[in-house]
């Protein structure tokens, strides 16, 4: 037995222990038990570790370590996503520092630059994940641009194409002027914005709009069929100010009678709802704004103006014509791109689309039949609601970095999420499919989780995972989203350096209780984890200090042994129910207050071998139960305890045998 230092030193311990695990081969599948396979939610190659990564992968690591100790043949596959728009943007910025635009070097050379960047920096986030002790089988690391993965993506596209589910069409899409590409509905977010609502007099009828510049492309005015105010106007025509074009007044059920005047200008080329109204009523589609965010040719003095300049110029012209009846302040939600952080323009564009009807039906049937279990269960209804209202998926992007659309002469690449939807199939050998569990944040439940479900059903004939754990979002203390740009983000690497990986894991899981969706980050919980690690260290120092020879199977205190068995059963039940915070609270409270404060105290005047054996047995059991949550300190202490027959690294030890299966 080794004499321990007075305090636990996480900085001295963690890298050494992780290296020990790696060298021992402990992360590779062990034995011939039932498989337990888990896939990482692949971080972007441009990414760096944030609190969401820390929480998400701690949850997975708890389950992986638990199942490994339970005798399952456990495989946790790591990997990264090529991050189409993000990676391209990152490399473009690097080139711009040298005064180079991607067009200067051409597509082939630019793609090579991205690949070089990935080789130099793409592994950083994976190295950061190691700092938290995550027990991935690193020999299986996957990448969404691996040759075999590329082939799977190509096969998937052609499969859908042959079934007639992929088509090319000119439709309204979300367009990022900054990134010069289309975005899916799930890649945008809405931000409340204060604007001016302009009431424009179109002769016998007045319309209200926050985007007067688009009136240049109006092809109708629409009212609700039951709106008595305007019934007599349906079928008549008005002259559109500025342009002098005649446009009809039509009836459509999509119009909200309560908005503005109850009459809306219809610009099919620049609004999703207007596009649908236009389709139903065979309206012309007149494009006003181009992909560069400027007014197209053919509109006189307005042509070439940027959107806001065009708005100002159109308003001035409408004022001259005395068309603006009134204005009022108006607060509404405006679409922004998650990546570009700029306002998204709805534009008509020629894009590739994937029909979703049949794929959605398959997913709905599987989810309703509980082939996939959601935790918390409320996310099942969220997934079903989205699937029942799904629109065809715009799967093409106008960037250079990514999986090329496998059609000759086609310059677009596929949406990053198209390839990510194939993750469990393209990154795993067929015999490892399906996986048992996936954990993810709620913001990609549709972007990724639901898409993997219908992809798995289509290409493998069964769902890709049995359980979906939607974890909470780590927020600031005052309940806002963390943001690096605003200085409100918290770097897990700094917490690890300050408190240790175990303490960081502890602090996140300790707050994850009761199925709550969000966690208001508090550093005090990380500090509690550090103090708890030191408490465990002090308990081990006390027990080792007893230094008696004894058989670990001989226990002379039935009361504490019985309590330990109860804790085993309760901890096991919590983990199996994905109640990680509850399990950690249970262990923390028992070890600190029941075991240390009471039982340890009761043994201080005893020096017999059976008491020592009971201490070793009970503490060893508690270390096993705590290991999935705090792997470093438990492994370090385990190695300092007296040796006995069959003793292995704690990561490879069996889960306490008295627990329920």
Backbone torsions as a table, in degrees:
resi	resn	phi	psi	omega
1	UNK	NA	146.5	-175.5
2	UNK	-106.5	139.5	175.3
3	UNK	-75.8	132.3	-176.4
4	UNK	-93.2	150.7	174.7
5	UNK	-64.7	166.9	-174.2
6	UNK	-70.5	-26.7	-179.2
7	UNK	-135.5	151.9	178.6
8	UNK	-75.7	131.4	-178.4
9	UNK	-112.8	97.0	-177.3
10	UNK	-65.4	-37.4	-178.1
11	UNK	-62.4	-36.5	-179.5
12	UNK	-78.6	-23.7	-170.7
13	UNK	-92.7	-45.7	-161.2
14	UNK	-65.2	-46.1	178.8
15	UNK	-63.3	-39.2	-179.5
16	UNK	-65.1	-43.3	-179.9
17	UNK	-66.8	-41.7	-179.6
18	UNK	-62.5	-40.1	177.6
19	UNK	-62.6	-38.9	178.0
20	UNK	-61.7	-45.3	178.0
21	UNK	-60.9	-45.6	-178.7
22	UNK	-60.2	-47.2	-176.8
23	UNK	-68.4	-27.0	-178.5
24	UNK	-78.8	-13.5	-176.1
25	UNK	75.5	17.3	-174.3
26	UNK	-65.8	-23.4	-176.9
27	UNK	-81.1	-15.8	179.1
28	UNK	-77.5	155.0	177.8
29	UNK	-54.8	135.1	-176.3
30	UNK	-116.5	141.7	171.1
31	UNK	71.7	-164.2	-177.0
32	UNK	-126.0	29.6	178.7
33	UNK	-75.0	-177.0	177.1
34	UNK	-62.0	145.5	179.8
35	UNK	-71.9	145.4	170.5
36	UNK	-136.6	102.5	-173.5
37	UNK	-113.8	133.7	-178.8
38	UNK	-133.5	142.7	176.3
39	UNK	-111.9	140.9	171.9
40	UNK	-69.1	149.2	164.6
41	UNK	-76.4	105.9	-166.4
42	UNK	-64.1	120.5	176.6
43	UNK	-70.6	159.8	178.1
44	UNK	-69.9	147.4	177.1
45	UNK	-64.2	-18.4	178.8
46	UNK	-88.3	-4.4	-168.6
47	UNK	-84.2	164.2	169.3
48	UNK	-133.7	156.4	-172.0
49	UNK	-59.0	130.1	172.8
50	UNK	-128.1	178.9	-172.6
51	UNK	-65.9	-31.0	176.3
52	UNK	-63.1	-44.3	175.7
53	UNK	-59.1	-43.7	-177.1
54	UNK	-61.4	-47.1	-179.8
55	UNK	-66.0	-49.8	-175.5
56	UNK	-58.2	-46.5	-176.1
57	UNK	-81.2	-21.4	171.5
58	UNK	-66.2	-41.4	176.8
59	UNK	-58.6	-47.9	179.6
60	UNK	-63.1	-40.8	-177.7
61	UNK	-66.6	-35.9	175.6
62	UNK	-58.2	-47.6	-178.4
63	UNK	-68.3	-39.2	179.8
64	UNK	-65.6	-46.6	-179.8
65	UNK	-66.0	-39.8	178.2
66	UNK	-61.1	-49.4	-177.7
67	UNK	-68.4	-33.2	176.0
68	UNK	-61.7	-43.7	179.7
69	UNK	-70.5	-24.0	178.3
70	UNK	-80.9	-2.7	175.9
71	UNK	97.6	5.5	176.8
72	UNK	-73.3	150.5	173.6
73	UNK	-82.5	94.4	-164.8
74	UNK	-97.4	131.3	177.7
75	UNK	-132.9	123.4	174.9
76	UNK	-119.4	113.8	-172.9
77	UNK	-94.6	121.8	175.6
78	UNK	-90.4	172.5	177.2
79	UNK	167.2	174.3	-179.4
80	UNK	-135.0	156.5	178.5
81	UNK	-102.1	144.5	-176.8
82	UNK	-70.9	-14.5	170.2
83	UNK	53.2	62.2	-173.6
84	UNK	-36.2	-72.1	-174.5
85	UNK	-66.2	-42.3	-177.7
86	UNK	-62.9	-46.1	-178.5
87	UNK	-66.0	-42.9	179.0
88	UNK	-61.1	-44.7	-179.9
89	UNK	-61.8	-42.3	-179.4
90	UNK	-60.1	-47.5	-177.5
91	UNK	-71.2	-35.4	176.4
92	UNK	-60.2	-40.4	178.5
93	UNK	-64.4	-41.1	178.6
94	UNK	-62.2	-42.3	179.9
95	UNK	-67.3	-37.3	-177.4
96	UNK	-63.7	-27.3	176.8
97	UNK	-63.8	-24.9	179.0
98	UNK	-97.6	6.7	-179.8
99	UNK	75.3	25.1	-177.2
100	UNK	-113.8	134.0	170.8
101	UNK	-101.7	153.0	-177.8
102	UNK	-60.5	-30.7	179.3
103	UNK	-66.3	-24.5	-179.2
104	UNK	-67.9	-31.1	-176.2
105	UNK	-105.9	-13.6	178.0
106	UNK	87.3	163.9	-172.3
107	UNK	-62.9	-49.0	-176.0
108	UNK	-60.5	-44.7	179.8
109	UNK	-68.1	-36.4	179.8
110	UNK	-65.9	-44.8	178.4
111	UNK	-58.6	-38.6	177.8
112	UNK	-63.6	-38.5	177.4
113	UNK	-61.8	-41.0	178.5
114	UNK	-64.5	-42.1	179.3
115	UNK	-62.9	-39.5	177.4
116	UNK	-65.4	-40.6	178.8
117	UNK	-62.4	-42.1	179.8
118	UNK	-61.7	-42.8	179.9
119	UNK	-62.8	-32.9	-177.4
120	UNK	-83.6	-36.8	-171.9
121	UNK	-123.3	-14.6	-172.3
122	UNK	-65.2	-18.0	-178.4
123	UNK	-88.5	-8.2	-171.3
124	UNK	-58.3	-46.3	-177.1
125	UNK	-66.8	-32.0	177.0
126	UNK	-66.6	-39.9	176.3
127	UNK	-63.5	-35.9	179.1
128	UNK	-68.0	-34.9	178.4
129	UNK	-62.6	-32.2	178.7
130	UNK	-62.7	-31.6	-178.0
131	UNK	-61.3	-25.3	179.7
132	UNK	-93.1	4.1	173.5
133	UNK	84.5	16.5	-174.4
134	UNK	-70.0	130.6	-169.3
135	UNK	-94.5	58.2	175.9
136	UNK	-72.0	150.6	168.2
137	UNK	-85.2	93.4	-171.8
138	UNK	-65.7	-19.7	178.0
139	UNK	-68.5	-14.5	-177.9
140	UNK	-103.6	12.8	-175.6
141	UNK	-53.2	127.0	-177.4
142	UNK	-109.3	161.1	-179.8
143	UNK	-148.3	134.0	-173.4
144	UNK	-70.3	-0.8	174.1
145	UNK	-117.3	14.7	171.6
146	UNK	-60.8	149.3	-179.6
147	UNK	-53.0	-45.6	-179.1
148	UNK	-65.9	-36.2	179.1
149	UNK	-66.6	-42.6	178.3
150	UNK	-56.7	-40.3	-178.3
151	UNK	-65.4	-39.8	178.3
152	UNK	-64.0	-39.0	179.3
153	UNK	-65.5	-44.6	178.8
154	UNK	-61.0	-45.1	179.9
155	UNK	-61.5	-39.1	-179.7
156	UNK	-64.2	-45.1	179.8
157	UNK	-60.4	-48.7	-177.7
158	UNK	-65.9	-33.7	176.0
159	UNK	-60.5	-49.7	179.0
160	UNK	-63.4	-38.4	-178.6
161	UNK	-63.8	-43.5	-179.5
162	UNK	-65.2	-30.0	178.7
163	UNK	-80.4	-4.6	-179.8
164	UNK	80.5	17.1	-177.4
165	UNK	-94.1	-12.9	176.9
166	UNK	-106.4	132.4	179.2
167	UNK	-143.8	160.4	176.4
168	UNK	-110.4	130.6	-177.5
169	UNK	-153.0	158.5	177.6
170	UNK	-95.6	109.4	-176.8
171	UNK	-140.7	168.4	175.9
172	UNK	-70.8	131.6	177.0
173	UNK	-134.4	168.1	172.9
174	UNK	-82.9	123.1	-176.8
175	UNK	-117.7	128.3	174.8
176	UNK	-94.5	109.6	178.0
177	UNK	-63.7	-37.4	-178.3
178	UNK	-65.5	-47.9	-177.0
179	UNK	-92.3	-5.8	177.9
180	UNK	55.0	48.9	177.8
181	UNK	-152.9	160.5	173.9
182	UNK	-79.3	157.4	177.3
183	UNK	-132.7	151.5	175.8
184	UNK	-79.8	164.8	178.5
185	UNK	-57.4	-28.8	-175.4
186	UNK	-84.6	-3.5	179.0
187	UNK	-102.4	12.2	177.4
188	UNK	-121.7	158.8	174.6
189	UNK	-133.9	163.3	-176.1
190	UNK	-112.4	134.5	-178.1
191	UNK	-123.3	133.0	-179.7
192	UNK	-66.9	133.6	-174.7
193	UNK	-141.2	141.8	177.3
194	UNK	-94.0	124.9	-178.8
195	UNK	-133.1	-179.7	175.4
196	UNK	-106.0	132.7	176.1
197	UNK	-97.8	119.1	-178.0
198	UNK	-99.7	129.7	176.4
199	UNK	-98.6	112.6	-175.1
200	UNK	-105.7	128.8	-179.6
201	UNK	-87.0	111.7	177.5
202	UNK	-102.9	50.6	-179.8
203	UNK	78.9	-110.8	-176.4
204	UNK	-76.6	-2.8	-174.9
205	UNK	-145.4	145.7	-178.9
206	UNK	-115.9	135.5	178.7
207	UNK	-116.4	158.2	178.8
208	UNK	-120.2	138.1	-178.6
209	UNK	-153.2	150.5	172.7
210	UNK	-98.0	-5.4	-176.9
211	UNK	-127.2	70.1	-175.9
212	UNK	-60.9	-24.7	-179.8
213	UNK	-62.8	-27.0	-178.7
214	UNK	-76.4	-9.5	-179.3
215	UNK	-63.1	-18.7	176.8
216	UNK	-61.3	-23.9	-179.4
217	UNK	-106.6	12.8	178.0
218	UNK	-61.7	136.9	175.9
219	UNK	-124.7	3.9	175.6
220	UNK	-171.8	165.6	165.2
221	UNK	-117.9	132.2	-176.9
222	UNK	-117.2	143.6	175.3
223	UNK	-132.8	161.1	178.2
224	UNK	-73.5	139.3	-176.9
225	UNK	-56.9	-28.1	-176.5
226	UNK	-94.2	3.8	-178.3
227	UNK	-77.4	104.1	-175.2
228	UNK	-62.2	-24.5	-176.3
229	UNK	-62.8	-31.6	-170.9
230	UNK	-120.7	7.3	-174.0
231	UNK	-54.7	-36.9	-176.7
232	UNK	-73.5	-11.1	-178.6
233	UNK	-92.5	-16.0	-177.8
234	UNK	-59.2	128.0	179.6
235	UNK	95.4	-12.7	177.0
236	UNK	-85.7	175.4	-179.4
237	UNK	-126.6	155.2	175.1
238	UNK	-129.6	162.0	177.3
239	UNK	-96.6	122.6	-177.8
240	UNK	-73.1	122.7	179.4
241	UNK	-54.8	156.9	-179.9
242	UNK	71.2	-56.3	-175.3
243	UNK	-80.2	-29.6	-177.6
244	UNK	76.6	7.2	179.7
245	UNK	-76.9	147.7	173.2
246	UNK	-88.5	131.6	177.4
247	UNK	-132.2	149.7	-175.6
248	UNK	-84.1	158.3	168.5
249	UNK	-100.5	121.3	-174.2
250	UNK	-121.8	166.7	176.4
251	UNK	-111.3	135.8	177.9
252	UNK	-151.5	135.8	-176.3
253	UNK	-68.1	-13.1	-178.2
254	UNK	-76.2	-14.0	-177.3
255	UNK	-73.0	135.5	176.2
256	UNK	-91.7	116.9	-177.9
257	UNK	-63.8	-26.4	-173.6
258	UNK	-83.9	-17.8	-177.3
259	UNK	-80.3	130.0	176.9
260	UNK	55.3	-120.9	-179.5
261	UNK	-96.4	-3.2	-175.8
262	UNK	88.4	-4.9	175.4
263	UNK	-115.7	133.7	-177.9
264	UNK	-122.5	141.7	172.0
265	UNK	-72.8	140.4	-177.6
266	UNK	-113.0	115.9	179.2
267	UNK	-120.8	84.0	-171.2
268	UNK	-58.3	-22.8	-177.4
269	UNK	-87.6	-3.1	-173.0
270	UNK	-141.2	23.1	178.5
271	UNK	-159.6	135.4	-176.5
272	UNK	-62.4	-47.6	-179.7
273	UNK	-65.7	-41.3	179.0
274	UNK	-62.7	-36.7	178.4
275	UNK	-60.5	-45.0	180.0
276	UNK	-66.0	-40.3	176.3
277	UNK	-61.4	-41.3	179.3
278	UNK	-63.8	-38.5	179.1
279	UNK	-64.2	-42.7	-178.1
280	UNK	-69.0	-27.7	-173.3
281	UNK	-114.2	14.8	177.3
282	UNK	52.2	46.5	-179.6
283	UNK	-87.0	151.6	176.5
284	UNK	-69.0	148.7	177.6
285	UNK	-109.7	106.1	-178.6
286	UNK	-105.5	117.2	-178.7
287	UNK	-83.9	130.1	-178.7
288	UNK	-109.6	-41.9	-175.7
289	UNK	-110.7	135.2	-179.8
290	UNK	-95.7	-177.6	-174.2
291	UNK	-68.7	-12.8	177.7
292	UNK	-94.9	6.9	178.6
293	UNK	75.9	29.4	179.7
294	UNK	-125.8	156.7	177.5
295	UNK	-70.8	134.5	-176.8
296	UNK	-71.3	168.1	176.5
297	UNK	-65.9	152.0	176.8
298	UNK	106.1	0.1	-179.8
299	UNK	-116.7	32.6	173.3
300	UNK	57.8	-129.8	-174.9
301	UNK	-67.2	-13.9	179.1
302	UNK	-83.2	-23.4	-176.5
303	UNK	-59.2	135.5	178.5
304	UNK	88.9	-11.0	179.7
305	UNK	-76.0	143.4	173.0
306	UNK	-69.4	161.2	-171.1
307	UNK	-52.0	-53.2	-176.2
308	UNK	-68.0	-33.5	176.1
309	UNK	-68.1	-38.9	178.3
310	UNK	-64.8	-39.0	178.6
311	UNK	-59.1	-46.4	-179.0
312	UNK	-62.1	-43.6	-178.2
313	UNK	-67.7	-39.5	179.1
314	UNK	-66.4	-41.4	178.8
315	UNK	-61.0	-42.7	179.0
316	UNK	-60.9	-41.7	-179.8
317	UNK	-67.2	-41.1	179.3
318	UNK	-65.5	-34.5	177.2
319	UNK	-65.7	-40.7	177.8
320	UNK	-60.6	-38.1	-178.9
321	UNK	-83.1	-0.4	-179.9
322	UNK	58.6	40.2	-177.1
323	UNK	-93.1	-25.1	-177.2
324	UNK	-80.7	110.2	-178.7
325	UNK	-72.9	-45.6	-179.7
326	UNK	-164.9	168.9	173.7
327	UNK	-133.3	155.4	174.7
328	UNK	-150.6	154.1	178.6
329	UNK	-71.0	140.5	-174.2
330	UNK	-143.8	126.3	178.5
331	UNK	-104.0	125.9	-178.9
332	UNK	-148.6	172.2	179.8
333	UNK	-91.9	130.7	-179.0
334	UNK	-116.1	138.2	-177.3
335	UNK	-78.5	131.9	175.4
336	UNK	-125.1	150.2	175.4
337	UNK	-80.4	134.3	-179.8
338	UNK	-61.7	-38.6	-177.5
339	UNK	-81.9	-49.1	-173.0
340	UNK	-82.4	-20.4	179.7
341	UNK	58.9	30.9	177.4
342	UNK	-125.6	163.1	-179.1
343	UNK	-63.4	134.6	-179.2
344	UNK	-91.1	136.2	178.6
345	UNK	-99.9	126.3	170.1
346	UNK	-75.8	117.8	-178.0
347	UNK	-132.5	154.6	170.4
348	UNK	-76.6	132.4	-179.5
349	UNK	-153.3	147.3	176.5
350	UNK	-81.4	113.9	-174.6
351	UNK	-138.3	162.3	171.1
352	UNK	-87.7	135.1	179.1
353	UNK	-126.0	148.3	173.9
354	UNK	-109.8	121.9	177.2
355	UNK	-64.6	135.6	-172.6
356	UNK	-108.0	-9.3	-172.9
357	UNK	-53.7	-56.8	-175.1
358	UNK	-69.8	-39.2	178.9
359	UNK	-64.2	-41.3	179.0
360	UNK	-63.7	-40.8	179.2
361	UNK	-59.2	-43.1	179.3
362	UNK	-61.6	-45.4	-178.6
363	UNK	-65.6	-43.2	178.9
364	UNK	-59.1	-45.4	-179.5
365	UNK	-60.6	-44.1	-179.1
366	UNK	-67.5	-41.3	-178.6
367	UNK	-69.6	-41.9	178.4
368	UNK	-64.1	-30.5	179.8
369	UNK	-84.6	6.3	179.7
370	UNK	59.5	32.8	171.2
371	UNK	-71.3	-23.3	172.9
372	UNK	-120.8	132.5	178.7
373	UNK	-107.5	130.9	-179.7
374	UNK	-101.0	139.1	177.9
375	UNK	-133.7	117.5	-6.6
376	UNK	-64.1	156.3	-171.0
377	UNK	-65.0	-22.9	-177.3
378	UNK	-61.6	-21.6	-178.9
379	UNK	-71.3	-16.7	175.4
380	UNK	-61.5	-48.0	-179.6
381	UNK	-66.1	-34.8	178.2
382	UNK	-62.9	-44.2	179.5
383	UNK	-64.3	-43.8	-178.4
384	UNK	-65.4	-40.4	179.3
385	UNK	-60.9	-44.1	179.4
386	UNK	-63.3	-44.8	-178.8
387	UNK	-63.4	-35.9	-178.9
388	UNK	-73.8	-16.9	-179.7
389	UNK	-118.0	22.3	-172.0
390	UNK	-71.1	147.4	173.9
391	UNK	-109.1	161.7	176.8
392	UNK	-57.0	144.4	-171.1
393	UNK	-93.0	120.8	174.1
394	UNK	-76.8	106.2	-171.6
395	UNK	-103.3	3.7	-179.8
396	UNK	-105.6	149.7	179.5
397	UNK	-134.3	144.8	-175.2
398	UNK	-98.1	55.0	177.4
399	UNK	-125.5	175.1	-175.8
400	UNK	-98.5	-24.7	-173.7
401	UNK	-98.6	120.0	178.2
402	UNK	151.1	-165.6	177.6
403	UNK	-83.7	116.4	-179.2
404	UNK	-62.3	142.7	171.0
405	UNK	-62.8	120.9	-171.9
406	UNK	-78.8	55.0	176.6
407	UNK	-125.4	130.6	-176.5
408	UNK	-56.9	131.9	178.1
409	UNK	84.0	-4.3	-177.7
410	UNK	-84.7	127.9	-177.1
411	UNK	-97.4	-10.6	-178.8
412	UNK	-73.9	160.5	169.6
413	UNK	-113.9	167.1	-179.0
414	UNK	-83.5	146.4	172.9
415	UNK	-48.0	133.7	178.8
416	UNK	-52.5	-35.6	-177.2
417	UNK	-73.2	-18.2	175.1
418	UNK	-65.3	-44.4	178.7
419	UNK	-74.9	-35.4	179.2
420	UNK	-66.2	-28.4	178.9
421	UNK	-64.6	-16.6	-179.2
422	UNK	-98.8	6.0	-171.2
423	UNK	-49.8	-53.1	-177.4
424	UNK	-66.7	-22.1	-179.3
425	UNK	-91.8	-44.5	-175.0
426	UNK	-78.3	-23.3	-176.7
427	UNK	-101.3	-6.8	-178.4
428	UNK	-118.4	145.5	169.3
429	UNK	-64.1	150.6	-174.4
430	UNK	-55.5	-35.4	-176.9
431	UNK	-69.9	-15.3	179.2
432	UNK	-91.6	-2.4	-179.1
433	UNK	-94.4	139.0	1.4
434	UNK	-86.1	171.0	174.5
435	UNK	-88.7	169.3	-177.3
436	UNK	-89.5	-30.3	-170.5
437	UNK	-156.2	149.2	170.0
438	UNK	-136.5	141.8	176.2
439	UNK	-124.7	142.1	-172.8
440	UNK	-158.7	161.6	173.0
441	UNK	-77.7	158.7	-176.3
442	UNK	-68.9	-22.9	-175.2
443	UNK	-72.6	-10.2	175.2
444	UNK	-120.8	23.3	179.2
445	UNK	-62.0	-34.8	177.6
446	UNK	-93.6	-42.3	179.1
447	UNK	-52.4	-39.3	-169.6
448	UNK	-126.4	-56.3	-173.2
449	UNK	-58.8	-54.4	-177.1
450	UNK	-64.0	-37.9	179.4
451	UNK	-66.9	-34.6	175.0
452	UNK	-65.8	-34.8	-179.6
453	UNK	-64.0	-51.3	-178.0
454	UNK	-71.2	-27.2	176.6
455	UNK	-68.5	-42.3	178.6
456	UNK	-62.7	-41.8	179.0
457	UNK	-65.0	-38.1	-178.3
458	UNK	-72.1	-41.0	-172.0
459	UNK	-101.9	-19.4	179.1
460	UNK	-121.9	-8.1	177.6
461	UNK	78.4	6.3	175.9
462	UNK	-154.8	161.5	-177.6
463	UNK	-64.0	150.7	-175.1
464	UNK	-80.1	-12.8	179.0
465	UNK	-156.1	154.9	-176.9
466	UNK	-90.0	-32.3	-176.7
467	UNK	-128.1	137.5	175.0
468	UNK	-117.0	118.4	177.5
469	UNK	-105.1	113.6	176.2
470	UNK	-95.3	107.0	-175.4
471	UNK	-86.0	166.7	-179.4
472	UNK	-70.5	165.7	175.1
473	UNK	-99.3	132.8	179.3
474	UNK	-83.1	113.7	-177.8
475	UNK	-105.3	170.6	173.7
476	UNK	-70.1	170.9	-178.6
477	UNK	-56.6	-33.6	-179.0
478	UNK	-93.4	14.5	170.9
479	UNK	84.9	18.6	178.7
480	UNK	-104.1	159.3	178.1
481	UNK	-65.7	139.4	177.6
482	UNK	-71.4	143.6	-178.9
483	UNK	-144.2	120.9	176.6
484	UNK	-63.9	-41.6	-177.2
485	UNK	-64.0	-32.3	178.9
486	UNK	-89.2	-2.7	179.6
487	UNK	78.2	16.2	-179.3
488	UNK	-105.7	4.0	177.5
489	UNK	-78.5	153.2	177.0
490	UNK	-117.3	127.7	-178.2
491	UNK	-89.2	113.9	179.6
492	UNK	-58.9	-29.8	-179.6
493	UNK	-65.1	-34.3	176.9
494	UNK	-69.5	-36.7	177.1
495	UNK	-66.5	-39.6	179.1
496	UNK	-62.6	-43.5	-179.5
497	UNK	-64.8	-36.4	-176.2
498	UNK	-82.0	-41.7	-172.3
499	UNK	-119.3	-20.2	-176.0
500	UNK	105.1	155.5	-178.9
501	UNK	-66.0	-42.5	-179.9
502	UNK	-59.6	-42.9	-179.4
503	UNK	-64.7	-39.1	179.1
504	UNK	-65.2	-45.3	176.7
505	UNK	-60.8	-45.7	-179.6
506	UNK	-56.4	-50.2	-174.8
507	UNK	-60.3	-36.9	179.8
508	UNK	-72.8	-46.6	-177.3
509	UNK	-71.7	-34.9	-178.6
510	UNK	-60.0	-29.4	-179.7
511	UNK	-89.0	-7.5	-176.3
512	UNK	-91.8	78.1	-176.5
513	UNK	-128.4	156.2	172.9
514	UNK	68.6	20.1	179.6
515	UNK	66.7	18.7	-178.6
516	UNK	-65.3	149.3	-174.3
517	UNK	-87.2	-30.1	-176.7
518	UNK	-125.1	151.4	179.0
519	UNK	-120.9	120.9	174.0
520	UNK	-86.1	108.0	-172.3
521	UNK	-60.1	133.1	174.9
522	UNK	-136.0	120.5	-177.6
523	UNK	-64.7	-20.1	179.7
524	UNK	-62.2	-28.5	179.1
525	UNK	-74.1	-30.9	174.8
526	UNK	-67.4	-41.5	178.0
527	UNK	-62.9	-38.4	176.4
528	UNK	-60.3	-39.7	177.9
529	UNK	-63.4	-39.5	178.1
530	UNK	-64.6	-42.5	179.3
531	UNK	-66.0	-34.9	179.5
532	UNK	-68.1	-40.6	176.7
533	UNK	-59.6	-40.4	179.5
534	UNK	-70.0	-32.8	176.6
535	UNK	-63.5	-44.1	177.4
536	UNK	-59.9	-41.1	179.4
537	UNK	-61.9	-43.5	-180.0
538	UNK	-66.8	-36.9	176.0
539	UNK	-61.9	-42.9	-179.3
540	UNK	-66.4	-37.2	177.6
541	UNK	-62.2	-40.5	179.6
542	UNK	-65.3	-47.0	-176.9
543	UNK	-65.9	-44.9	179.3
544	UNK	-64.2	-33.4	178.5
545	UNK	-64.7	-22.0	176.7
546	UNK	-64.2	-37.4	169.7
547	UNK	47.6	52.5	176.3
548	UNK	-111.7	147.2	172.8
549	UNK	-79.9	130.8	180.0
550	UNK	-162.7	159.2	178.5
551	UNK	-89.0	126.8	-176.4
552	UNK	-60.7	-20.2	-178.6
553	UNK	-87.2	-5.0	179.1
554	UNK	-98.3	111.4	178.2
555	UNK	-121.4	136.1	-176.6
556	UNK	-110.3	10.4	-179.2
557	UNK	-128.6	91.8	-175.1
558	UNK	-63.7	-30.6	-177.2
559	UNK	-63.8	-49.8	-178.3
560	UNK	-70.0	-35.9	178.6
561	UNK	-63.8	-40.4	178.0
562	UNK	-64.6	-41.0	178.1
563	UNK	-64.2	-38.9	178.7
564	UNK	-62.9	-42.8	178.3
565	UNK	-60.6	-40.1	178.2
566	UNK	-64.0	-42.4	178.1
567	UNK	-62.8	-40.1	176.2
568	UNK	-55.5	-51.2	-175.9
569	UNK	-64.3	-42.3	-179.0
570	UNK	-68.5	-41.3	178.5
571	UNK	-62.4	-45.4	179.1
572	UNK	-59.2	-44.7	-179.2
573	UNK	-62.7	-43.1	179.4
574	UNK	-62.0	-44.5	-179.4
575	UNK	-64.2	-43.7	-179.8
576	UNK	-63.8	-28.3	178.3
577	UNK	-91.9	6.9	-178.9
578	UNK	60.7	33.9	177.2
579	UNK	-102.3	72.5	-171.0
580	UNK	-71.0	-42.1	178.5
581	UNK	-63.2	-40.1	178.9
582	UNK	-63.8	-39.9	178.9
583	UNK	-63.5	-43.3	-178.0
584	UNK	-69.0	-40.3	175.4
585	UNK	-58.5	-44.8	-179.9
586	UNK	-58.3	-49.5	-178.3
587	UNK	-66.4	-43.4	-179.7
588	UNK	-60.2	-51.1	-177.7
589	UNK	-63.3	-42.3	-178.2
590	UNK	-67.5	-47.9	-176.6
591	UNK	-64.6	-43.2	-175.4
592	UNK	-74.6	-49.2	-169.9
593	UNK	-93.8	-41.2	-177.8
594	UNK	-85.6	-48.6	-173.7
595	UNK	-78.8	-52.5	-176.4
596	UNK	-75.5	-52.4	-173.8
597	UNK	-69.3	-31.4	-175.8
598	UNK	-107.6	-60.6	-173.4
599	UNK	-67.0	-48.5	179.6
600	UNK	-57.6	-43.4	179.3
601	UNK	-59.5	-36.9	-177.2
602	UNK	-70.8	-14.1	-177.7
603	UNK	-100.5	0.8	-172.5
604	UNK	-67.1	-23.9	178.1
605	UNK	-101.9	15.0	179.8
606	UNK	-114.8	139.5	-179.2
607	UNK	-135.5	18.9	-178.8
608	UNK	-81.4	159.8	-175.1
609	UNK	-67.2	-32.1	-178.7
610	UNK	-70.4	-36.4	175.3
611	UNK	-64.1	-41.9	177.6
612	UNK	-61.6	-43.0	178.9
613	UNK	-62.0	-40.4	178.6
614	UNK	-65.0	-41.9	177.2
615	UNK	-60.1	-47.0	-179.8
616	UNK	-62.6	-45.3	-178.5
617	UNK	-62.9	-49.6	-175.8
618	UNK	-67.7	-42.4	-178.4
619	UNK	-69.6	-37.9	176.6
620	UNK	-60.1	-41.1	179.0
621	UNK	-64.0	-42.9	179.6
622	UNK	-65.6	-36.8	177.1
623	UNK	-62.8	-40.1	177.8
624	UNK	-62.3	-44.8	-178.5
625	UNK	-66.0	-32.6	-177.0
626	UNK	-87.5	-17.4	-173.4
627	UNK	-55.5	-44.3	179.9
628	UNK	-59.7	-26.5	-177.2
629	UNK	-88.8	-42.9	-176.3
630	UNK	-130.3	75.5	-168.8
631	UNK	-70.0	-34.3	-174.0
632	UNK	-69.3	-53.9	-176.5
633	UNK	-65.8	-35.7	179.7
634	UNK	-69.1	-38.6	177.7
635	UNK	-67.2	-40.3	179.9
636	UNK	-63.9	-45.8	179.0
637	UNK	-65.6	-41.9	180.0
638	UNK	-54.5	-41.3	-179.7
639	UNK	-69.0	-21.1	-179.9
640	UNK	-88.3	-17.6	-179.5
641	UNK	-69.2	157.6	179.2
642	UNK	-57.8	146.6	-179.0
643	UNK	-80.2	152.1	173.9
644	UNK	-145.0	171.0	-175.0
645	UNK	-61.9	128.8	177.3
646	UNK	82.4	3.5	-179.2
647	UNK	-67.0	131.8	-180.0
648	UNK	-124.5	-176.9	169.3
649	UNK	-58.1	144.8	-177.0
650	UNK	-60.2	-37.1	-179.8
651	UNK	-58.2	-25.4	-178.1
652	UNK	-105.6	2.6	178.0
653	UNK	-73.1	163.1	178.5
654	UNK	-83.7	145.7	173.2
655	UNK	-61.8	143.2	-177.5
656	UNK	-46.5	128.8	-168.4
657	UNK	-72.5	-19.3	-178.3
658	UNK	-80.3	-6.6	179.9
659	UNK	-72.5	155.5	175.5
660	UNK	-67.4	153.7	-177.0
661	UNK	-80.5	NA	NA
